[in-house]
């Protein structure tokens, strides 16, 4: 049971790191935290590495062409989104869900 909770905490931390990487272009980082940005970038690059092969063949650099992107005036924000981060977040979410599902099926408390 503790293994499931530790893995759930690990997957939650992975999502937090990737989420911070996703919102980093949109916020102004305080000067006191500038020293932590390279560490966050390197950690998130390591977490995104397994999923880079999925998006490499596709040109996702201009997301402003999506419906509602440029029309609503959000073109500058939409084009700042790193598609690799979004793919990695979805991928890690699927991995987390399947892993925790399988562990909960195998390790049943009270039996």
C-alpha positions as CSV (number, residue, x, y, z in Angstrom):
1,X,0.0,0.0,0.0
2,X,2.8,2.4,0.8
3,X,4.4,1.6,-2.6
4,X,1.3,2.8,-4.4
5,X,1.3,6.1,-2.4
6,X,5.0,6.7,-3.1
7,X,4.5,6.1,-6.8
8,X,1.5,8.4,-6.8
9,X,3.6,11.1,-5.1
10,X,6.4,10.6,-7.7
11,X,3.9,10.9,-10.6
12,X,2.4,14.0,-9.1
13,X,5.8,15.6,-8.7
14,X,6.5,14.7,-12.4
15,X,3.3,16.5,-13.4
16,X,4.2,19.5,-11.2
17,X,7.7,19.9,-12.8
18,X,6.2,19.6,-16.3
19,X,3.4,22.0,-15.4
20,X,6.0,24.6,-14.1
21,X,7.9,24.2,-17.4
22,X,4.7,24.8,-19.3
23,X,3.8,28.1,-17.5
24,X,7.4,29.3,-17.4
25,X,7.2,31.4,-20.6
26,X,4.1,33.2,-19.4
27,X,5.3,34.4,-16.0
28,X,8.1,36.7,-14.9
29,X,10.3,34.7,-12.6
30,X,11.4,36.7,-9.4
31,X,15.1,37.4,-9.2
32,X,15.4,35.3,-6.1
33,X,14.3,32.2,-8.1
34,X,16.4,32.7,-11.2
35,X,19.0,30.3,-10.0
36,X,16.4,27.5,-9.9
37,X,15.2,27.9,-13.5
38,X,18.1,25.9,-15.1
39,X,17.5,23.1,-12.7
40,X,13.8,23.0,-13.6
41,X,14.7,23.1,-17.3
42,X,17.2,20.2,-17.0
43,X,14.8,18.1,-14.9
44,X,11.9,18.7,-17.3
45,X,14.1,18.0,-20.3
46,X,15.0,14.6,-18.8
47,X,11.2,13.9,-18.2
48,X,10.3,14.9,-21.8
49,X,13.1,12.8,-23.4
50,X,11.0,9.6,-23.8
51,X,8.3,11.6,-25.6
52,X,10.4,13.7,-27.9
53,X,10.4,10.9,-30.5
54,X,6.7,11.1,-30.8
55,X,6.5,14.7,-31.8
56,X,9.8,15.1,-33.7
57,X,8.3,14.1,-37.1
58,X,5.5,16.6,-36.9
59,X,5.7,20.4,-37.2
60,X,4.0,21.7,-34.1
61,X,5.9,25.0,-34.0
62,X,2.9,27.1,-35.2
63,X,0.0,26.3,-33.0
64,X,-1.6,29.6,-33.8
65,X,-3.2,28.0,-36.8
66,X,-5.6,26.1,-34.6
67,X,-9.2,27.3,-34.5
68,X,-9.6,30.1,-32.0
69,X,-5.9,30.6,-31.5
70,X,-5.3,33.8,-33.5
71,X,-8.9,34.8,-34.0
72,X,-9.4,35.3,-30.2
73,X,-6.2,37.3,-29.9
74,X,-4.3,34.5,-28.1
75,X,-1.8,34.0,-30.9
76,X,1.2,35.2,-28.9
77,X,0.3,32.9,-26.0
78,X,-0.6,29.9,-28.1
79,X,2.7,30.1,-30.0
80,X,4.7,30.2,-26.7
81,X,3.3,26.8,-25.6
82,X,5.9,24.1,-26.0
83,X,4.1,21.1,-27.6
84,X,6.7,18.7,-26.2
85,X,5.7,19.6,-22.6
86,X,2.0,19.0,-23.4
87,X,2.8,15.6,-25.0
88,X,5.0,14.7,-22.0
89,X,2.3,15.6,-19.5
90,X,-0.3,13.5,-21.3
91,X,2.2,10.6,-21.7
92,X,3.2,10.7,-18.1
93,X,-0.4,10.9,-17.0
94,X,-1.2,7.7,-19.1
95,X,1.9,5.9,-17.6
96,X,0.8,6.9,-14.1
97,X,-2.8,5.8,-14.6
98,X,-1.8,2.4,-16.0
99,X,0.9,1.8,-13.4
100,X,-1.3,2.7,-10.4
101,X,-4.2,0.7,-11.9
102,X,-2.1,-2.4,-12.3
103,X,-0.6,-2.1,-8.8
104,X,-4.0,-1.6,-7.3
105,X,-5.2,-4.8,-9.0
106,X,-2.2,-6.8,-7.9
107,X,-1.8,-5.4,-4.3
108,X,-5.2,-5.6,-2.7
109,X,-5.4,-4.5,0.9
110,X,-7.2,-6.8,3.3
111,X,-6.7,-10.0,1.4
